[in-house]
């Protein structure tokens, strides 16, 4: 039995990965804000690096439509407020 609680799901297309955003029902017990998992199947050019702090840096390339579906960038035709890193 799965304890995944789906927040967002989209089937893959020829050009875009499958997206599954979920939290875990059992991990969320006792907290108001459980962690969220992002699973992307079919992502191109993944780079994973371990940082000196013991944490990781994950870089991957997404189609613009996928980034917009995830809310990372505005959808085509919407105004955006760009912020420098």
C-alpha positions as CSV (number, residue, x, y, z in Angstrom):
1,X,0.0,0.0,0.0
2,X,1.4,3.4,-1.0
3,X,1.4,6.3,1.4
4,X,1.9,8.9,-1.4
5,X,-0.7,11.6,-1.5
6,X,-0.6,13.1,-5.0
7,X,-0.6,16.9,-5.3
8,X,-0.1,17.1,-9.0
9,X,0.3,14.5,-11.7
10,X,0.8,14.8,-15.5
11,X,1.4,12.0,-18.0
12,X,4.5,12.3,-20.2
13,X,4.3,13.5,-23.8
14,X,6.8,13.0,-26.6
15,X,8.7,16.1,-25.5
16,X,8.0,16.5,-21.8
17,X,8.6,14.3,-18.8
18,X,6.1,12.7,-16.5
19,X,5.5,14.9,-13.4
20,X,4.5,13.5,-10.0
21,X,4.4,15.9,-7.0
22,X,3.3,14.3,-3.8
23,X,3.7,14.1,-0.1
24,X,3.9,11.1,2.2
25,X,0.9,10.6,4.5
26,X,2.9,8.8,7.2
27,X,5.8,11.3,7.1
28,X,3.4,14.1,7.5
29,X,1.9,12.9,10.8
30,X,2.5,15.4,13.5
31,X,3.5,18.3,11.3
32,X,1.5,21.0,9.6
33,X,3.8,21.3,6.6
34,X,5.1,17.9,5.4
35,X,7.9,17.8,2.9
36,X,6.9,17.6,-0.8
37,X,8.5,15.2,-3.3
38,X,9.0,16.0,-7.0
39,X,9.4,13.1,-9.3
40,X,10.2,13.8,-13.0
41,X,10.6,10.8,-15.3
42,X,12.3,11.3,-18.6
43,X,14.4,14.4,-17.7
44,X,17.3,15.3,-20.0
45,X,20.8,16.2,-18.9
46,X,20.8,15.6,-15.1
47,X,23.8,16.7,-13.1
48,X,24.2,15.8,-9.5
49,X,27.0,17.2,-7.3
50,X,27.8,16.7,-3.7
51,X,28.7,19.9,-2.0
52,X,31.2,20.4,0.8
53,X,28.4,20.7,3.4
54,X,27.4,17.1,2.6
55,X,24.3,18.3,0.8
56,X,23.7,18.0,-2.9
57,X,23.2,20.2,-5.9
58,X,20.8,18.9,-8.6
59,X,20.6,20.6,-12.0
60,X,18.5,19.4,-14.9
61,X,17.0,20.7,-18.1
62,X,13.3,21.0,-18.6
63,X,11.1,22.0,-21.5
64,X,9.6,25.5,-20.9
65,X,6.1,23.9,-20.9
66,X,7.1,21.6,-18.1
67,X,8.7,24.5,-16.1
68,X,5.5,26.5,-16.5
69,X,3.3,23.5,-15.5
70,X,5.4,23.3,-12.3
71,X,4.9,27.0,-11.6
72,X,8.7,27.7,-12.0
73,X,8.1,30.3,-14.8
74,X,5.1,32.1,-16.1
75,X,3.1,30.4,-18.8
76,X,3.6,31.7,-22.3
77,X,2.1,35.1,-22.7
78,X,2.0,36.0,-19.0
79,X,4.1,38.8,-17.7
80,X,7.0,38.0,-15.4
81,X,9.1,39.7,-12.9
82,X,12.7,38.5,-13.4
83,X,14.9,38.4,-10.4
84,X,18.6,38.0,-10.6
85,X,20.1,35.1,-8.6
